[in-house]
Amino acid sequence: MPADLTATEALGLWHRVSVGQVRQDRPDLSLRQLAILLEIYLVPPPHTVRGLAATLGVTKPVITRALDSMGALQLVDRVRDEKDRRNVVIKRTVAGALYLENLGDLIRSEARRSAPQGGLP
């Protein structure tokens, strides 16, 4: 896949990935929820509600609502910080890791489908 996609090509890839998610009957995550999930799994922990809110530039209630939904899907877990009980630490789960691994595989698959045939340009 070329490193430099046009805006239309990038949107086409995102469209195919989104349609693939729907066809696989995956949980419907909002873009905000997906951004939070990626932050939790791709950036080394620890993660807190306060820290995620600051990183993403949203309020703590926004993070809490998203975590409520993702927690119900078992994509993340929350526990009180034993050192500071005011903090809630966000934990990764096996289900969340598998969700993102599947998403990554889908992105790679769709990117390969759109790559020029016969090798690199």
SEBA-603709 format. One line per field, with one value per residue (C-alpha): residue in three letters; residue number from 1; y, x, z. Coordinates in pm, 1 decimal. Each point is the difference from the previous one (the first is absolute). Layout:
residues N
type	[ALA, ...] .
seq	[NUM, ...] .
py	[Y, ...] .
px	[X, ...] .
pz	[Z, ...] .
end
This chain:
residues 121
type	[MET, PRO, ALA, ASP, LEU, THR, ALA, THR, GLU, ALA, LEU, GLY, LEU, TRP, HIS, ARG, VAL, SER, VAL, GLY, GLN, VAL, ARG, GLN, ASP, ARG, PRO, ASP, LEU, SER, LEU, ARG, GLN, LEU, ALA, ILE, LEU, LEU, GLU, ILE, TYR, LEU, VAL, PRO, PRO, PRO, HIS, THR, VAL, ARG, GLY, LEU, ALA, ALA, THR, LEU, GLY, VAL, THR, LYS, PRO, VAL, ILE, THR, ARG, ALA, LEU, ASP, SER, MET, GLY, ALA, LEU, GLN, LEU, VAL, ASP, ARG, VAL, ARG, ASP, GLU, LYS, ASP, ARG, ARG, ASN, VAL, VAL, ILE, LYS, ARG, THR, VAL, ALA, GLY, ALA, LEU, TYR, LEU, GLU, ASN, LEU, GLY, ASP, LEU, ILE, ARG, SER, GLU, ALA, ARG, ARG, SER, ALA, PRO, GLN, GLY, GLY, LEU, PRO] .
seq	[1, 2, 3, 4, 5, 6, 7, 8, 9, 10, 11, 12, 13, 14, 15, 16, 17, 18, 19, 20, 21, 22, 23, 24, 25, 26, 27, 28, 29, 30, 31, 32, 33, 34, 35, 36, 37, 38, 39, 40, 41, 42, 43, 44, 45, 46, 47, 48, 49, 50, 51, 52, 53, 54, 55, 56, 57, 58, 59, 60, 61, 62, 63, 64, 65, 66, 67, 68, 69, 70, 71, 72, 73, 74, 75, 76, 77, 78, 79, 80, 81, 82, 83, 84, 85, 86, 87, 88, 89, 90, 91, 92, 93, 94, 95, 96, 97, 98, 99, 100, 101, 102, 103, 104, 105, 106, 107, 108, 109, 110, 111, 112, 113, 114, 115, 116, 117, 118, 119, 120, 121] .
py	[0.0, 340.1, 205.8, 310.0, -40.3, 264.8, 121.4, -199.5, -317.0, 40.3, 52.1, -301.7, -214.9, 129.4, -68.6, -359.7, -61.3, 147.4, -212.1, -303.9, 68.7, 18.6, -321.4, -184.2, 100.5, 163.9, 233.2, 345.6, 237.8, 371.9, 172.4, 143.0, -346.1, -142.9, 282.2, -69.6, -374.0, 54.1, 237.9, -263.7, -280.0, 180.0, 236.4, -161.8, 4.2, 113.6, 167.0, 195.2, 172.2, 333.6, -78.9, -118.6, 311.4, 222.8, -189.6, 1.2, 349.6, -103.2, 5.0, -279.4, -73.3, -57.1, -256.5, -159.4, -45.2, -155.0, -231.2, -102.2, -116.9, -168.6, -159.3, -153.8, -155.1, -116.3, 194.1, 178.3, -29.7, 266.9, -32.6, 248.6, 99.9, -148.3, 283.0, 276.4, -114.1, 313.2, -135.8, -266.1, -206.6, -139.3, -356.6, -188.6, -320.6, -302.6, 87.6, 352.3, -128.9, -247.0, 272.0, 221.8, -289.1, -85.8, 364.9, 17.6, -314.9, 146.4, 324.7, -192.1, -218.4, 295.4, 190.0, -297.9, -18.7, 361.6, -30.1, 5.7, -347.1, -112.5, 150.9, 346.7, 296.0] .
px	[0.0, 137.5, 106.1, -164.5, -371.0, -215.9, -283.5, -243.8, 210.7, 30.1, -374.8, -61.6, 217.9, -179.3, -335.6, 93.4, 127.8, -317.9, -220.7, 211.1, -56.7, -375.9, -1.7, 191.4, -269.8, 261.2, -101.2, -80.3, 248.2, -19.7, 307.5, 57.2, -24.4, 239.1, 249.0, -16.6, 43.5, 300.5, 154.1, -37.1, 149.9, 266.6, 140.5, 173.8, -202.2, -100.4, -314.3, -242.3, -327.6, 167.1, 298.7, -211.5, -216.6, 307.2, 162.8, -313.3, -111.0, -341.2, -163.3, 18.0, -374.9, 55.4, 270.5, -215.4, -296.6, 224.2, 160.6, -344.9, -91.7, 334.0, -6.1, -339.8, 163.1, 292.5, 247.9, 144.2, -19.9, 20.3, 148.8, 66.6, 363.0, 116.8, 252.4, -254.3, -361.1, -117.2, 151.1, -157.1, 252.1, -106.8, 113.0, 30.9, -197.9, 43.4, -323.9, 127.8, 332.1, -178.8, -235.8, 290.9, 200.4, -298.3, -34.4, 369.7, -28.0, -300.0, 186.1, 300.7, -223.4, -185.3, 325.7, 145.7, -312.4, 49.6, 376.4, 119.8, 46.8, 349.5, 196.4, 93.4, -59.3] .
pz	[0.0, -86.0, 298.3, -142.6, -57.0, -152.7, 218.6, -212.5, 28.4, 377.3, 32.5, -222.2, 226.1, 309.7, -168.7, -87.2, 353.2, 151.3, -224.9, 89.0, 370.3, -56.0, -205.3, 271.9, 247.8, 222.5, 281.7, -131.4, 158.5, -56.7, -135.3, 349.1, 158.5, -257.3, 63.0, 374.0, -53.5, -226.9, 253.9, 271.9, -208.7, -202.8, 262.9, 297.4, 324.9, 250.5, -129.3, 213.1, -75.5, 76.7, -223.7, -292.0, 24.1, -9.3, -286.9, -215.2, 95.6, 131.0, 342.0, 256.1, -37.7, -374.6, 80.9, 269.5, -236.6, -265.2, 256.0, 125.4, -350.0, -64.7, 344.7, -76.3, -308.5, 218.4, -215.5, 305.7, 376.1, 270.9, 346.5, 277.8, 36.6, 329.3, 46.2, -58.8, 32.3, -185.4, -322.7, -216.8, -194.6, -335.9, -67.2, -324.9, -50.9, -221.7, -180.3, -69.9, -129.7, -228.5, -124.5, -102.2, -144.9, -218.6, -101.0, -85.0, -211.0, -181.9, -71.3, -133.8, -215.9, -149.1, -55.1, -189.0, -216.0, -103.7, -59.3, -361.2, -147.0, -93.3, 286.3, 111.7, -229.8] .
end
